[in-house]
Amino acid sequence: MIPATIPDTHIFDIAPKAGGAPWRIFLYRPPGEPPAGGWPVLYYLDANAVAGTAADIMRVQAAWPLGTGIEWGVMVGIGYPVDGAYDSVRRSWDMGPPPGKTYPPHTPDGPDVRTGGADEFLAFIEDELKPEIARRVAIDSARQAILGHSFGGLFVLHALFRRPLAFSRWIAASPAIWWEGAGIVDAAESFITEAGERSGRVLLIAGEYEQALAPFQIGAEDEEKRRAGFEESRIVDNTRLMAERLALVPGLRADYLPLPGETHMSVLPTALNLAIRHAFGREG
C-alpha cells in the first residue's frame, strides 16, 4: 500500500523557546513563485483534524481563479504531535482565555484539564511561529488571516481583543462565547469602547443546528441533554450578537453568516472553505 500524503504540505514540530511541549505545524505552500509582496496566509487551528481538507480545498479552487475567485496562498495549520484529530487537554489550555479554571480529567488516567493559556498561545504564534513561517516562505504581512472553530473560535475573538493588529482577517466559527461565564463578552465590550478606528474584517459563523435539534437528533437517547446544552451555550444567538456588537467599531467590518443544515461538528469543513475564500478571495 502507498501511504497517503497531504499535498504540498510540509509537517514539522516546533517547541517554544522557553521550553515546553511542541506544536505540530502543517505548512501548505502554493506552487510557483510568490508574488512580489509575498503570499497571503491563513493560520488555522485544530490542524490535525482538517489539514488534508485545507490542502484539497486550496488546490482544487485556486487552480481555477476565474471560476472560484480564489487565488493561491500559504496555509499554516497548528496542531499537536498526536495521532488523533484533537489533543483535548492541550487544546483546552491553549484556547481558553485567562484566568481559566481546572476541570476533571477527560480520561480515567488523564491529567486535570486546565484552561487559561490563550495569552501564552497567542504569544507563541506572534513571536515565534510567524517569524519561522516567514523564514521558510515569502509572506505578505499585511494579508494574514486566522480561523478557529468552537474553542478555537473563542480563541480567535480573544486574539482580536488582545492583539487587533496581528491579523487582517478573523474567522470565528461556532465560537464558545458562553464558556466560563461568557467572560469574552466583557472583553468584547472593553474592545468596542476603547477601540477607536480599526481596520480588518471579522467573519462569525454558526450552523443552523447548533441551537436546535437536527432532524436525526429528535428522539435520540441524548435529546434532553442536547437541548439543555443548547440552552446553556446559545451559540447561534451569541455569535450573531457578537457580530452585531463588533460591527459598531469604526473601520472594522463584522459579518454574521448562518449555515443551513449544519451542526456544531459538520460546520467545520464548511467554515474552512469559507475561511479560505475570506483569506484568498479576489473580492478582498
Secondary structure, 3 states (H helix, E strand, C coil): CCCCCCCCEEEEEECCCCCCCCEEEEEECCCCCCCCCCEEEEEEECHHHHHHHHHHHHHHHHCCHHHHCECCCEEEEEECCCCCCCCHHHHHHHHCCCCCCEECCCCCCCCCEECCCHHHHHHHHHHHHHHHHHHHCCEEEEEEEEEEECHHHHHHHHHHHHCCCCCCEEEEECCCCCHHHHHHHHHHHHHHHHCCCCCCEEEEEEEHHHCCCCHHHCCCCCHHHHHHHHHHHCHHHHHHHHHHHHCCCCCCEEEEEEECCCCCCCHHHHHHHHHHHHHHECCC
